[in-house]
């Protein structure tokens, strides 16, 4: 009897231990790699957006022996400090990566649990790369409505064909998430088409027809699992922007961002999604506001994350420091002849600053209008200063000289210069207007293409 009892207890212990180990195994993602011609001795896993490494693996002669990590299910990027590739990771996956950095994207290959999902993603991004300009907003957003729809449907069908090729081998979660991901990427282009077309073609009267597909027909704004989609928050922001603009419609008595944050607060019922949308607003929209008080108080009532709350407090204080009448932050940058130029060099002149990038199509579209202003005000006491960011000095210098661009052209060596930080510059183009005493007139001035800009400069220089 005792012997039987002992055997039973031991058996139960073994089963319990085995079950616990199985559960623990499912918590981890296992990863190994063989990298030919490694660019560094580190392989990192990063969030889909952002450049901070979540996990750093040490390579020994390009080899990473099987290691375990704790990460939630999501899309990530694998980075070797030179190039990056999208991947999908889920607890329980056991992946082995092989690649040759001399043919980085083309050579990516996975084996093990989760390999079907990640081999598919590698092939998907090669496919999208082969789309070339057809998948570039600067091309497709200039098309007429019908050619745009035909092109989008064709590219979408190619992506779906690839997805279906692998689908029967996918993990059930990835099957659902990636199908939604493809759909949202496709619908986002429909959502953006009208305003992009207006912006890129200067056809301000353009409107899509009544038959144009509604990208939000099947949107469930409170479906929490969709937060796993890399572009879901952007898609929701587009949806809320359209609702906001329907109320705002350029009325001077209304504040667009105040309406936007009110809609976020009342429309979104799922608290996690509301937090994410509000967090996005805090990071990328709040910094652009000239009158931040209402949104600041609203964000404080919505956000619970300490980092987000700290961010809006810091941003609010920075906005106050660049309000109208404050002394402008300064810069010290090199011009095309390598002369050091400071903001203080322009004391006694109105200064109109253009922050731009060579790759930015909206920036390039403003150049002819800026040149026209420079010509019109050439005999006036005004300095037109263009600061290029996010490029190489050589390419920038060649562009300025070969196109004989007028005005004062300066180059920012990186995005971390204090002038950009102080002015909360997140995107381009950005325009800043400063008076003769170095005080801020407008920290987010109207563009050269806006008729009001010429009127403002005329009043300031008369």
N, C-alpha and C positions, 0 to 999 in steps of 0.2 A: 504493500500500500504506500509506504514511504517512498520507495523507489519510483513508483508511478507518479507520485506527487512531485518529486524532484525533477523528473523528466519533463513533466507538464510545465513547471515553473521555468525551467531552462528554455524550453521551446517558446514559451510566451515572451521571455526576455529577448530571445533571438529575433522573433517576429517584430517586437517593439523597436529594437535597435535598428533592424533593417528598414522598418517603416520610417523611422526618424531620419535615417541616412538618406532615404529616397526623397523625403520632403526637403531636406537640406540641399540635396543635389539640385532640386527644381528651383531653388532660390538663386542659384548662381548661373552665370554665363561663362562658359569655358572657351578659351581663345588660344590659338597657337598660330605661328606664322613662319614662312620662309620667304625672305626678301632678297632677290638678286640685285646686285649693285645698289646697296642701301645708301640713301642720302644722308642718313644720320644713324646714331645708335639708339634712337628713340622712336617708338611707334605710339601715337596717342589716339584716344577716343575722345571726340569732342561732341558737344551738343550740335544739333543740325544748324542752328544759328548761334553765332558767338564764337570767339576764338580761344576761350579758356579750356584747357585740357581737363577732362573729368578723370581720365585714367592715363597714366604713362607706363608703357612697357619698355623695359630695357632689352635691346637686341644684342646678341653676341654673334658677330660676323653675320648679321642678317637673320639670325635664328631666334625665335621666341618659343621656348618650350611651353607646353600646355599650362595655362594659368587661369585662375578664376577671378571673376569680378562680380560685384553686386551693383546692378543697374536696372532701372525699370524698363519695361517694354517701350520702345520708341525708335524713331529714325535717328541715326547718329552719323558722324563723319569720322572716317579713319584718316589720320594725317601723319605724314612722315617728315614734316617741317618744310617740305618742298611742294608736294602735291596732296590732294585730298580726294576721297571717294565716299559716296553715300552708302550706308549700310543700315540694316534693320536688326535690332538685337532684342531678345526676349529671354527671360530666365528659363533655363533648361536647354538653350541652344549650346551646341558644342562644335565650334567652327575652327577650321584650319584654313588660313589664308596663304595663298602663294601669289607673288607678283614680281615682275621685273621692272624696276623704275625707269629703264630706258624706253619701255613701252607701257607706261603706267596703266592707263585705263584699259588698253587692249589686252593686257596680260593678267588682269585680276581674275582669280579663280578660287572657289571655295569648295571644301569637302566637309562632310559631317552634318550633324543636325542643324538645320537652318541654312544649308548651302543653296537649296533651290531658291529661296527668297532672295538671297544676296547675289547669286549668279544672275538672277533675273534683273535686280537693280543695276548691276554693272552693265548688263546689256541694254537696259532701258536708257541709261545716261549716255551710252555710245550712240544709240538711236537718236536721241534728242540733239546730240552734238552734230550728227549728220544732217539734221534738219537745216542747220546753218541759219541764214538770215530769215528763212521762213518762220522760224520760231522766235524772232527778235521783234519786240514791240515797235521799234523804229521802222520796221518794214510793214508788218501786218496791220498796224493801227492806222496806216495811211491809206489802206485799201478802201474801196467802196463797201457798202454793207453786204451785198451778195457775194463778191469775191472773198471777203473776210470770212463769211459763214462757210463757204465751200472749202477754204483753206483750213480753217479750224477743224471742221468735220473730218477732212482727209487725214490730218495729223493725229487727231484723236483716235480714229479708226486704226491707224498703224500702231499706236500705243496699246489699244485694246487687243489687237491681234497678238502682240507680244505677251501681254498679260495672260491671255487665254492659253497660249502655248505652254505656260508653266503652271497654270492655275490648279490642276488636279494634284500637284505635288506640294502645294502651299499649306503651311500651318493655318488653321481656321481663323485665328485672329488676324494674321497678315492678309489672308484672302479678303476679309471684310474691309480692313483698314486701307489696303492699297487700292482696292476698287473705288472706295470713297475718295482717296487721294487723287487718283487720275481724274475723277469727276470734278472735284473742286478746282484742280489746276486748269481744267478745260473751261469751267464756268467762270472762273476769275477773269479770263480774257474777255468773255462776253460782258461781264460786269464793268470792265474798265474801258471797253471799246469806245463808247461815245465821247467821254471826256478826253481820252488819249487822241482820238481822231481830231477833235477840236483843237487840241494843243499842238499837234504835229503838223496840221494842215492850215492852221489859222482860219479855219472855217467856223467862226463862232456861232453861226446859226444852225450848224449841223445837228440833226436829231435822228435817232434810229426810228425805223418805221414801226407801226403798230404790230406788225407781224414778227418783229425781232424777238428771238427767244428770251423769255424771262429767266435769268440764271438762278433766281431764288424760289422758283416754284416748289421744289422739293426740300427746301431748307428747313431743318429742325434746329432752331437756334439753341435749344437746351439739351442737345444730345452730347453728353459729356465725353464719350469715347472719341468723338471727333477732334478733341484737343490734341490727340496724337498726330493729326495731320499737320505737316509743317506749315501749310498756308491757310489753315482754318481761321485763325484770328484775323488775318488779312481779309479773308472772305467775309467774315462777320462785320469787320470795319467798313467794308465796301457797302454792305447791306444797310448798316446804320447811317453811313454817309448819305446814301440816297434818300432815306427817310428824313434825315436832318435837312438836306437841301430843299426837299419839298415844302418844309416849313419856312426855312430861311429865305431862299430866293433873292439873296443879295440885299435884303432890307437893312438899311443903316441902323434901324432901331433895335435890331436883334443881334445877338452874338452867336455865331455859328457853333463855336466850341461849347458854349453853355447849353445849347440845345442838344448837341451830340451827347454830352455826359448825362443829361437828364434822360435821354432815350435809353442809354446803356442801363441806367439805374432802374427804369420802369419796365423796359421790354424784356430784359434777360432775367429769367426766374431761377435758373441754375446758378447757385452761388459760386461754384468753382469757375464756370465760364465767365460770369460777371467779373470775378477777380482778375482773370487773365486779360480780359478786354480792357478793364480799368488800368491794369498794370502796363499794358501796351501804350495806352493813352498817356500814362505818367512818364514813360520812357521816351516816346517819340513825338508826341503832340503838345504836351503841356509846356515844354521848353520854348515853343514858338509863340506863346501867348503874350500879348502886351498888357492885357488886363486880367491877371490870373486869379483874382480873389475868389470869385464864385466857384470856378473849377477846383481851386485849391481846397476849399472847404468841402466841396462835394466829394472829392477824392479821399479826403481824410475820413469821411463818413462811410465810404465803400471799402477801402483797402484795409486789410488786416496784417499783411506781410510786413515785418519790421523793415526790411530792405527797401520795399516800395515806399513806405512812409518816410524813411530817411531821405530817399531820393527826392520826393516831392518837396520836402522841407528845404533841402539844399538847392533844388531848382528854383523854388519860389524866391529864395534869398538872392540867387544869381539874376533872376529876372528883374528884381528890384534894383540891382546894381547897374543894369543896362537900360533903365527906363529913361524917357526923354528928359534932357537937361543934365544927366550925369556925365562926368568926365569919361571919355571913351577909353577902354583898355587899349594898349599899344601893341605894336609889332615891330620886329627887326628882321627883314627878309632881303634876299639878294635879287637884283634885277637881271636882265639878260646879259649885261656886261659885268656881272659879279660885283656890282656896287651895292653896299649896304644901305638900305632905305628904311627909315623909321617913320611912323605916323606923325611924329612931332615935326618932321621936315616940311609938313604941309600947313603948319599953323599960319593963320591969316587967309586960308583958302577954304571954301566949301569942299568936302571930300566925299565923293560917291564911290563906294567900294563894291566891286563885283567879285564874289567868291564862286569859282567855277571849276569844272574838270573837262578835259579834252574829250573823254568818252561820253559825256553827258549831253544827249541830244537837245533837251530843253535849254541847256547852257549855250550850245552852239547857235540855236535859233535866236538867242538874244543878242548875239554879236553884231549883226548889221544895225540893229536899233541902237546899241551902245555906240557904235561908230558914228551914227547919225547925230546922236546927242553930243559926242565929243566935237564933231565938226561945228555944230550949231553954237556951242558955248566955248569955242577955242579962244576967243578974246575976252572971256569972262574969268573971274577969279575963282575957278573951280578945278579941282584935280580929279581925274578919273583913274582909279587904281583897280587893277584886276589881279586877284590872287588865285593862282592855280593850285589845287590840292589833289591828292590821290593819283599821282603820275610820276614819271621820271623826268628829271631836270632836262635831259637831252631831248626827249620828245617834245616837252613843253617849249624849249628854246627854239627848236626847229619850226614848230607850229607858229610861234609868234613872228619869227623872222620871215619865213617863207610866205606868210599871209599878210605881211606888212601891217600888223595890227597896231592901231594907234593907242594912245594913252600910256599909262605907266604899268608895266607888267612885272609881277613878282611871283616867286615860286616858294611854296610851303614844303619843306622837306618831309613832313609827316603830319598826321592828324592830331598830334598831341601838343602843338604849339599853344601857348596860353591864350592867344587871341581867339582861336577857335573855341577853346573851352569856356572862356569868359562870355563869349557871345552865343554859347550853346548851339554851335553849328553842327547839325546832324545830317543835313542834306544840301544839295546844290541844285540850281543856282540860289544864291542868297545875296541880298543887296543891303548895304548899310549906308546911312547918310549922317555925316558929321559936320558941325558948324565950324566957323573960322577960329573959335576958341578951343576947339577939341572936344566940344560937348556933343552928346548924342542928340540928333534930331529924330532919327527913326532907326531902331535896331533891326527892323525887318522891312526895309523900304520897298516901294513898288518897283516892278521890273522896268527896264528901258522901253519895252514894247507897250507898256501901259501909258496912255495919253496923259494921265495925271502926273507922270514923272516929269515931263517937259514943263508942265505948268508949275510944279513945285520948284524946280530948278530956276525957272524964270523969276519967280517971286523972291527966291533966296539971293539971286545975283543982281537984282535991280536996286 
